[in-house]
Amino acid sequence: MAEGGEGEDEIQFLRTDDEVVLQCVACIQKENRKFCLAAEGLGNRLCYLEPTSEAKFVPPDLCICTFVLEQSLSVRALQEMLAKSGQNSEGKLSLKAAQSGGHKTLLYGHAILLRHSFSSMYLACLKTSRSQTDKLSFDVGLQEDSTGEACWWTIHPASKQRSEGEKVRIGDDLILVSVSSERYLHLSISNGNIQVDASFMQTLWNVHPICSGSNIEEGYLLGGHVMRLFHGHDEVVSIPGSDQSEEQQRIVNYETGKAGAKARSLWRLEPLRISWSGSHIRWGQPFRLRHLTTGHYLALTEDRGLVLQDRERSDTVSTAFCFRASKARIPRIRKRTLHLRIAQAFP
């Protein structure tokens, strides 16, 4: 990852197998607001935009915003592959072709395949259109497999300082074009509603890497991991069971016994920064802890101690935590210290 001091390509350039978020900026009521492309994939397959400008006060749901750069091909190679797959009676890409990514550096002008991490479906230009103002636009959503042109997008530089064939640098503003419809991936505003579609109007996107797929070491805690936190030897940080009231389920306590095997003791670690948020967690790095089953955040309050708070109230003052290598108190910082250990981290 960027902080780890790996090779130059991993730090400066985007590569296949990297996990990324696509961010754009829109001017709303004379104020620039940032959004990330998001999708659920469960029931609703249409993409939408997750606000990230107020991340200090309201944590964005990054787990539904991440995509894997699964494959990159020249347009000519893509057309040849699609032509060959078209001769197949099932009309599907060969498994070998679909999995030939291999940590290649992305080049401008090439076509890319983006797989949604949460649903394992593919970002695609759909045949439907929900726009009330742009009759020539198409919906953007998720497709179950990588069949056909619909889930391929060519990547182009927004700056004249970059040209086709150059390596795609992290931080560049990009233009994404659907191969099937030849329309741009676009943020549209209609009657106060903000949505994403494939349109003849351009939107500039910035691709932020979450983690590098080329160097993930096992046994280390990464941002986005789901884990349990143990206090002492046998107490796990948990909340009361579902048989309790909603208010009681906001109380965080230490439990022994079967609680350590139940979902109510699971937490997702979410670093405060978006870029490289899926990389290795360092000592002292701030993060939030999201309770997996309720979606609420662990907060430390003056009056109630450790509680769960709604996402809309989870500002960094009350919900930012960090791991420290020592129990020794840091001078001149008035913060309470929780002595916990991590167990059972799941990617």
C-alpha positions as CSV (number, residue, x, y, z in Angstrom):
1,M,0.0,0.0,0.0
2,A,1.0,3.6,-0.3
3,E,2.2,3.8,3.3
4,G,4.2,0.6,3.1
5,G,6.9,1.8,0.7
6,E,6.3,-0.7,-2.1
7,G,7.5,-0.3,-5.7
8,E,6.9,2.9,-7.7
9,D,4.1,1.4,-9.8
10,E,2.1,0.4,-6.8
11,I,2.4,3.9,-5.3
12,Q,1.9,6.1,-8.4
13,F,-0.2,4.1,-10.8
14,L,-3.4,2.1,-10.8
15,R,-3.1,-1.6,-11.4
16,T,-5.5,-4.5,-12.0
17,D,-6.7,-6.2,-8.8
18,D,-6.5,-2.9,-6.9
19,E,-9.6,-2.2,-4.9
20,V,-10.8,1.4,-5.5
21,V,-13.7,3.9,-5.0
22,L,-14.8,6.3,-7.8
23,Q,-15.3,9.8,-6.5
24,C,-16.8,12.9,-8.2
25,V,-17.6,16.5,-7.3
26,A,-20.9,18.3,-7.9
27,C,-21.8,21.9,-7.3
28,I,-25.1,21.9,-5.3
29,Q,-26.5,25.2,-4.2
30,K,-23.2,26.9,-4.9
31,E,-21.3,24.4,-2.8
32,N,-19.0,21.7,-4.0
33,R,-20.0,18.3,-2.7
34,K,-18.1,15.0,-3.0
35,F,-19.8,11.7,-3.8
36,C,-18.7,8.1,-4.3
37,L,-20.3,5.7,-6.8
38,A,-22.2,3.1,-4.8
39,A,-24.5,0.1,-5.3
40,E,-26.2,-2.5,-3.1
41,G,-26.7,-5.4,-5.4
42,L,-29.2,-7.0,-3.1
43,G,-32.6,-6.3,-4.6
44,N,-31.7,-2.9,-6.1
45,R,-29.1,-3.2,-8.8
46,L,-29.1,0.5,-9.8
47,C,-26.0,2.5,-8.9
48,Y,-26.4,5.7,-6.8
49,L,-24.1,8.3,-5.2
50,E,-22.9,8.1,-1.5
51,P,-22.1,11.5,0.0
52,T,-18.6,11.8,1.4
53,S,-18.2,15.6,2.0
54,E,-19.4,15.3,5.6
55,A,-17.3,12.2,6.5
56,K,-16.1,14.0,9.6
57,F,-19.7,14.1,10.9
58,V,-21.5,11.2,9.1
59,P,-19.3,8.2,8.1
60,P,-19.9,7.1,4.4
61,D,-20.7,3.5,3.8
62,L,-17.6,2.6,1.9
63,C,-18.2,-1.1,1.8
64,I,-20.8,-0.6,-0.9
65,C,-18.6,1.9,-2.8
66,T,-15.6,-0.3,-3.5
67,F,-14.8,-1.9,-6.8
68,V,-12.1,-4.2,-7.9
69,L,-10.2,-3.4,-11.1
70,E,-10.6,-6.9,-12.4
71,Q,-9.2,-6.6,-15.9
72,S,-7.7,-4.2,-18.4
73,L,-7.5,-4.8,-22.1
74,S,-6.8,-2.7,-25.2
75,V,-10.0,-2.0,-27.2
76,R,-8.8,-4.1,-30.0
77,A,-8.1,-7.1,-27.7
78,L,-11.5,-6.6,-26.1
79,Q,-13.3,-6.6,-29.5
80,E,-11.4,-9.8,-30.6
81,M,-12.2,-11.5,-27.3
82,L,-15.9,-10.5,-27.6
83,A,-16.0,-11.7,-31.2
84,K,-14.6,-15.1,-30.2
85,S,-17.0,-15.4,-27.3
86,G,-19.8,-14.6,-29.7
87,Q,-19.1,-17.8,-31.6
88,N,-19.7,-19.7,-28.4
89,S,-23.3,-21.1,-28.3
90,E,-23.8,-19.8,-24.8
91,G,-22.4,-16.3,-25.7
92,K,-20.2,-16.1,-22.6
93,L,-16.6,-15.1,-22.1
94,S,-14.2,-17.9,-21.4
95,L,-13.2,-18.2,-17.8
96,K,-9.5,-18.0,-18.8
97,A,-10.1,-14.7,-20.6
98,A,-12.2,-13.2,-17.8
99,Q,-9.5,-13.9,-15.1
100,S,-6.4,-12.8,-16.9
101,G,-5.8,-9.6,-14.9
102,G,-2.4,-10.2,-13.3
103,H,-1.6,-6.8,-11.6
104,K,-1.1,-5.0,-14.9
105,T,-0.7,-1.2,-14.8
106,L,-3.7,0.6,-16.3
107,L,-3.2,2.5,-19.5
108,Y,-5.3,5.4,-20.9
109,G,-7.4,4.3,-23.8
110,H,-7.8,0.8,-22.5
111,A,-11.1,-0.9,-21.4
112,I,-11.5,-1.9,-17.8
113,L,-13.8,-4.3,-16.0
114,L,-15.0,-3.2,-12.5
115,R,-16.3,-5.8,-10.1
116,H,-18.4,-4.5,-7.2
117,S,-16.7,-5.9,-4.0
118,F,-19.9,-6.2,-1.9
119,S,-22.0,-8.1,-4.4
120,S,-19.4,-9.5,-6.8
121,M,-21.4,-8.2,-9.7
122,Y,-20.1,-5.9,-12.5
123,L,-20.5,-2.2,-13.1
124,A,-22.6,-2.0,-16.3
125,C,-24.5,0.3,-18.6
126,L,-28.0,-1.0,-18.5
127,K,-30.7,-0.9,-21.3
128,T,-33.2,0.9,-19.1
129,S,-33.6,4.6,-18.4
130,R,-35.2,6.3,-15.4
131,S,-34.1,9.9,-16.3
132,Q,-37.0,12.3,-16.7
133,T,-34.9,15.0,-18.5
134,D,-32.4,13.1,-20.6
135,K,-34.1,10.7,-22.9
136,L,-30.8,9.6,-24.5
137,S,-29.3,8.4,-21.2
138,F,-29.2,4.9,-19.8
139,D,-29.2,3.6,-16.3
140,V,-25.9,2.5,-14.7
141,G,-26.1,-0.6,-12.4
142,L,-24.8,-4.0,-11.7
143,Q,-24.7,-7.1,-14.0
144,E,-24.3,-10.6,-12.6
145,D,-21.6,-11.7,-15.0
146,S,-19.1,-10.1,-17.5
147,T,-20.9,-11.2,-20.6
148,G,-20.9,-8.8,-23.6
149,E,-19.8,-5.2,-23.9
150,A,-22.2,-3.7,-21.3
151,C,-19.8,-4.0,-18.3
152,W,-16.7,-2.7,-20.1
153,W,-15.6,1.0,-19.8
154,T,-12.8,2.8,-21.5
155,I,-10.7,5.1,-19.4
156,H,-9.5,8.5,-20.7
157,P,-7.5,11.4,-19.2
158,A,-9.3,14.7,-18.4
159,S,-6.1,16.6,-18.5
160,K,-4.3,17.5,-21.7
161,Q,-1.0,16.7,-19.9
162,R,-1.9,13.1,-20.2
163,S,-2.4,11.1,-23.5
164,E,-3.7,7.8,-24.6
165,G,-1.3,5.0,-23.9
166,E,0.2,6.6,-20.8
167,K,0.0,4.9,-17.4
168,V,-3.0,6.0,-15.3
169,R,-1.7,7.8,-12.2
170,I,-3.4,7.8,-8.9
171,G,-5.1,11.2,-8.4
172,D,-5.7,11.9,-12.0
173,D,-9.2,13.1,-13.1
174,L,-10.6,10.5,-15.4
175,I,-13.4,10.1,-18.0
176,L,-15.1,6.7,-18.2
177,V,-17.0,5.8,-21.4
178,S,-19.3,2.8,-21.8
179,V,-18.1,0.5,-24.6
180,S,-21.6,-0.7,-25.4
181,S,-23.4,2.7,-25.5
182,E,-20.5,5.1,-26.1
183,R,-21.9,7.3,-23.3
184,Y,-20.0,8.8,-20.3
185,L,-20.4,7.7,-16.7
186,H,-22.2,10.8,-15.6
187,L,-23.5,12.5,-12.4
188,S,-26.8,14.1,-13.2
189,I,-29.0,16.4,-11.2
190,S,-32.7,16.5,-12.0
191,N,-35.4,18.2,-10.0
192,G,-33.1,18.2,-7.0
193,N,-32.4,14.5,-7.3
194,I,-28.8,13.3,-7.8
195,Q,-28.2,10.1,-9.7
196,V,-25.6,8.4,-11.9
197,D,-26.3,7.4,-15.5
198,A,-24.6,6.9,-18.9
199,S,-25.0,10.1,-20.8
200,F,-23.5,12.2,-23.6
201,M,-22.5,14.7,-20.9
202,Q,-19.2,14.3,-19.1
203,T,-18.3,13.9,-15.5
204,L,-14.8,13.9,-14.1
205,W,-14.0,11.0,-11.8
206,N,-11.1,10.5,-9.4
207,V,-10.2,6.9,-8.6
208,H,-9.0,6.5,-5.0
209,P,-7.2,3.2,-4.2
210,I,-8.5,1.4,-1.1
211,C,-5.9,-1.4,-1.1
212,S,-3.4,-2.9,-3.6
213,G,-4.2,-6.4,-4.8
214,S,-0.6,-7.1,-5.5
215,N,0.7,-7.3,-2.0
216,I,-1.8,-8.5,0.7
217,E,-0.1,-10.3,3.5
218,E,-2.1,-12.7,5.6
219,G,-2.2,-12.4,9.4
220,Y,-2.4,-8.6,9.5
221,L,-5.3,-6.4,10.3
222,L,-6.6,-4.3,7.3
223,G,-9.2,-1.6,7.1
224,G,-12.6,-3.1,6.4
225,H,-11.9,-6.3,8.3
226,V,-14.7,-7.7,10.6
227,M,-13.4,-8.7,14.0
228,R,-14.1,-9.4,17.6
229,L,-12.6,-7.4,20.5
230,F,-11.7,-9.2,23.7
231,H,-11.2,-7.6,27.1
232,G,-8.9,-9.6,29.3
233,H,-8.9,-13.3,28.6
234,D,-12.5,-14.3,28.1
235,E,-14.7,-11.2,27.9
236,V,-15.9,-10.0,24.4
237,V,-17.2,-6.5,23.6
238,S,-20.8,-7.0,22.6
239,I,-24.4,-5.7,23.0
240,P,-27.5,-7.3,24.5
241,G,-29.4,-9.9,22.4
242,S,-32.4,-9.2,20.1
243,D,-34.8,-10.1,22.9
244,Q,-33.9,-6.8,24.5
245,S,-35.4,-3.4,23.7
246,E,-33.8,-1.1,21.0
247,E,-32.6,1.3,23.7
248,Q,-31.0,-1.5,25.7
249,Q,-29.2,-2.8,22.5
250,R,-27.3,0.5,22.4
251,I,-25.5,-0.4,25.6
252,V,-22.0,-1.8,25.0
253,N,-20.7,-4.2,27.6
254,Y,-18.3,-7.1,28.2
255,E,-19.8,-10.6,28.0
256,T,-18.5,-14.1,28.5
257,G,-19.8,-17.4,27.1
258,K,-21.8,-17.8,24.0
259,A,-21.7,-14.0,23.1
260,G,-18.2,-14.6,21.6
261,A,-19.7,-16.8,18.9
262,K,-22.7,-14.6,18.0
263,A,-22.9,-11.9,15.3
264,R,-23.7,-9.2,17.9
265,S,-20.1,-9.3,19.0
266,L,-18.8,-8.5,15.4
267,W,-17.4,-5.1,14.5
268,R,-16.1,-3.7,11.2
269,L,-13.0,-1.5,11.3
270,E,-13.4,1.7,9.2
271,P,-10.4,4.1,8.9
272,L,-11.3,7.8,8.7
273,R,-9.5,8.4,5.5
274,I,-11.0,7.1,2.2
275,S,-7.7,6.7,0.3
276,W,-5.9,3.4,1.2
277,S,-8.6,2.7,3.9
278,G,-8.2,-1.0,3.2
279,S,-4.5,-1.1,3.8
280,H,-2.7,-2.3,6.9
281,I,-3.7,-0.6,10.2
282,R,-0.9,1.2,12.0
283,W,-0.6,2.0,15.7
284,G,-2.2,5.3,16.4
285,Q,-4.2,5.4,13.1
286,P,-7.8,6.7,13.7
287,F,-10.8,4.6,12.8
288,R,-14.4,4.0,13.6
289,L,-15.9,0.6,14.7
290,R,-19.2,-0.2,13.1
291,H,-21.4,-2.8,14.7
292,L,-22.1,-5.4,12.1
293,T,-25.7,-6.3,12.8
294,T,-27.2,-2.9,13.7
295,G,-25.0,-0.6,11.5
296,H,-24.5,1.7,14.5
297,Y,-21.1,3.0,15.6
298,L,-19.2,2.5,18.8
299,A,-19.0,5.9,20.7
300,L,-17.4,7.0,23.9
301,T,-19.6,9.6,25.6
302,E,-19.0,11.6,28.8
303,D,-22.3,10.7,30.4
304,R,-23.0,7.1,29.3
305,G,-19.6,5.7,28.5
306,L,-19.5,3.2,25.7
307,V,-22.7,3.1,23.6
308,L,-23.8,2.6,20.0
309,Q,-24.8,5.8,18.1
310,D,-26.7,6.3,14.9
311,R,-24.7,6.9,11.8
312,E,-26.0,10.4,11.5
313,R,-24.6,11.3,15.0
314,S,-21.3,9.5,14.6
315,D,-18.9,12.4,14.4
316,T,-15.1,11.8,14.9
317,V,-15.1,13.4,18.3
318,S,-17.0,10.6,19.9
319,T,-16.4,7.6,17.5
320,A,-12.7,7.9,16.5
321,F,-10.5,5.2,18.1
322,C,-7.0,3.9,17.6
323,F,-4.8,1.0,18.6
324,R,-1.7,1.7,20.7
325,A,1.2,-0.6,21.3
326,S,1.5,0.3,25.0
327,K,-0.8,1.0,27.9
328,A,1.4,3.9,28.9
329,R,-0.7,7.1,28.9
330,I,0.2,9.8,26.3
331,P,0.8,13.1,28.2
332,R,-1.3,16.1,27.6
333,I,-4.1,14.2,25.8
334,R,-7.3,13.8,27.8
335,K,-8.6,10.6,26.3
336,R,-9.9,7.5,27.9
337,T,-8.0,4.3,27.1
338,L,-9.7,0.9,26.6
339,H,-7.5,-2.2,27.0
340,L,-8.7,-4.6,24.4
341,R,-7.2,-7.3,22.1
342,I,-8.3,-8.3,18.6
343,A,-9.4,-11.8,17.7
344,Q,-10.9,-13.4,14.6
345,A,-10.4,-10.8,12.0
346,F,-12.3,-11.6,8.7
347,P,-11.6,-10.0,5.4
